[in-house]
């Protein structure tokens, strides 16, 4: 997919040039064949209706609009910190992982920066929409702190093998986490971590699985396709403790704000509407 998008980006650069010179004429011959030619205008007319090309153009437009409006609020350190996390996660395989995704280090940095600009833009829009009704909805959907142990693995077969051991009678889940987990932040502590539904440290699929468990219950293998270099990871969760939810919404006001903002950021359909609104009001109109 990434290779197609990169090819689309190159195509769009050509299209931008072609569009300027092809209005009102067929333009120069782009490809000559025996008895036939493909003109610049014919090529442009085909490409401009291609969904992949349209998506690349939308991405470029979004990047330009948000860079102009919020570029000063996203610094290079944020991007470099994300790159450092990925390099730590994938080690000597990082360049290979990027290559398989059709990216270089520089294009990955540009992608991360655009993602952070989009997150910031959507967050600012969501903050303006944080009404009492929004707080109430967030409260209804909120799950307070749970304490769990997690094991993260990069190989599905290995995850299934560890799961079998984790569900065996008398299993030492903490030791299994120390011996097998690839999560450097939690493995030394036996995989233990505390989080709620507003937390961003744990993938949504893992949170959902943990919230559904009884205390001392162990999940099945949870497959998560990450945003970092588009790789899959596999989690096993054991629930240690649950916190009873208060009936007073004011006890969770700040948490609910985070829940609301996080949900807005993740909902692509809302993001898409916001993009169109921003683009429509910007100077980057077609």
N, C-alpha and C positions, 0 to 999 in steps of 0.2 A: 504493500500500500504506500509506504513512504517513498519507494522508488518512483511510483506512479506520480505522487505529488511533486517530487522534485522535477520529474520530467514535465509535469504540468506547469511548474513555475518557469522553467526554461521556455516552454511554449508561450506562456503569457508574456514574457519579455519580448518575444518575437511579435506576438499579436499587438502589443502596445505600439510597436513601430509600424506594423502593417496598418493598423487602424488609422493612423495619422495620414498615411499616404494613399489609402485605397478608397476613400470616400468619393463616390461619383465615377469611379472607373474600376476596371478589372485589375489594375496595377500590373507590375512586372510579373513575368513568368517565374514561379517559384521552383517548379520541377518540370523538366522537359522529357517527354518520352516519344517513342516512335509514333508519329501520327497524332499526338495529344500533348496537352500541357495542363498543369495545375497552376492557376494564378494566385497571387497574394490574396486577392479579394475572396476567391473561392475557399481558400484555406481559412481565412478569418471568419467567414460566415459559418463554417462547420465548427470551428473551435469555440466560438463565442457561446454556442448553445450546449456545450459539453458540461455535464454536471461537475466533473472533477475540476475542470478549468474554472468554473464559476466558484467552487469552494476555495480554490487557491486565491482567486481574486478577492473573495470575501475576507480571507485570512490576512492578505496583504493590506486591505483597506482598514480592517480592525486594528492591525498593528500601527498603521500610520496615524489613525485617529487617536488611539489611546496613548501612543508615544507623545504626541503633541500635547495632550491634556494632562497626562499623569507621569510622563517620563522622569520628571525631576524627583518623584517620590519613590522610585525604584532604583536603588543603586547597584553598582556592579558586585558589591559584597554579597548581596542576597543571591545573585545568580551564581557566583563562585562558590558560595557555601553549599548550594544545591549540587553543583558539579562535584564538589569534594565528597559529599555524602554518597553520590553515585559511584565515584571512583573507589571509595572505601568498600562499598557493597560488592562491586564486581571485580575489584582488584586488577590483575593483569589482563583480565578478559574485557575490560571496559571498552577499549578501542574496537574490539571485535563485535561487541554487542551494538555499539553505535553503527558500525559498518553494516551489520545485518539489518538495522532499521533504516538504512539509506542515509545516514547522517555522518557529519564530521563533528569534531568538538565545537567548532565555531557555530555550525548550524544548530547544534543542540543548545548552546548558550543563547542564541537568538530565540529559539523556541521557548526556553524557560523564561526569558525576559518577557516575551509576549504573553505567556500564561500568567505571569505575575501582574502584568498591566491589566489584563482582563479581570483577574480576581479582585484587584483594587477597585476597578471601575464598577464592577457589580456590587461590591461591598458598600461603596459610597451610595449607590442607588438604593440598595436594600435598607441602609440606615435611615433614609428619608421616608421609607414606607413602614417603619416599625411602629405600628399602631397598637392600641389595647387589644384589638381582635387578633393581631398577629402574635402578641405575647400569649394570649389565651390558647391559640392553636399550638404554639411552641410548647407551652406547659403540658398540654394534653399528650403531646408526642414525646416529651422528655423522659428519659430514664436516668435516675441518679447513679452515683458511684457504685461500681462493682470492683472487686479485686479478683484478678484471675492470673493464671500462669499460662504463658503462650510459648509455643515452639514454632519457629519459622524455618522453613526449608526451601531450597531452590529446586529440588527434584521430587516429582510426584511419587515415584516408586519408593524413594527413601522415606517420604512422608507416610506412606501406607505401612511401611515396615515399623516406623516409630509409633504410629497409631496403635498397631497391634500390641506393642509392648506397653503403651500408656493405658490401655484398657484391660490389661492382664491384672488378675487379683494381686493386691499388695504392691502395685507398681509405684515407683518413686518418680513422680512426674518432674519434680525439681531437678533431680539428677539427669533425667532424660533431656531436659532443657539445657542444662550445663554441657552435656556431652554432644548434643546434636544441633541446637538452635543456631541459626546464622544471624540472629538479632543481637548485635553486640551491646545494645543498651540494656537488655533484660536478662541475657543468658547467665551472667555471673550471679544474679540473684534468683536463680532457678526459674527464670521466665516471668517473675511476678511483676504485675503492673496494675495500677488503679486507673480507671477511666469511667466516663459517663457518655451519654449520647452526644454531647457537645465536643468531646475530645477529638483531636485530629491526629493523635499519635498512632491510633489503631485504625486499620481499614474498616469501612462500614460493614462489610460482610462478616468480619471477625467480631465486631461489636454486636451485630444482630444475633450471631450464633451464641455469644456469651450471655446475652440478656435472656435468651430462651432456655438456658440450662438451669437445672437445680444445683444447689450447692454440692460440690464434689463431683458434679457431672463432667464428663469429657465429651467434647464435640467429635464429629467425624472430620476428615480432612477438608479444609476450606480452601478453595482455589481463588486466588486474587490476581487479577491482571493489573499490574501497577502502571502508573504514568511514567515512571522512571525507566526510560529506554525500552518500554513496552514488553517487559518480561513477566512471566507468571511466577508467583510464589505460593507456597502451601503452608497453611497454619493448622495447628491443633491447639485447642483451648480447654483448660480446666477451670471451672468456676470455684473460687475460694470463699467469697463473701458477697452478700447483697446488702444494699442500704435501703431502708424503707423510705418511700417517697412521702414528703410532707404535703399536706393539703393547702398550704399557704403559698400562693404564687410568688409573693415577695421574697421568699427564701431563696428563690432561684433566678432573680431578675437578670443578673449579669450572665449567668449560664444560658438563660433563655435567649438573650441577645445573641450570644455566640452560636447557639443552635440555629436561630433564624438566619443569621448571616451566612453560616456554612451551607445551609440548605439552599439558599438563593444562589450561591456560587456554583453549586453542583448541578443545579437543574438547567440542563442545556436549553430547554424550550424557553425558559425565562430569560436566560442569557441571550438567546437568539433575538427575542423581542427587544431587549435592551440594546443590542448591537444596532438593530435596524433603526431604532429611535435616535441613537447617538449619531449614526452615520447620516441619517436624514437631516439632522440639524447642524451638520458639520460642513466644512468647505469641500470635503471629499465626495461630492455628489457627481454622478455620471452626467 
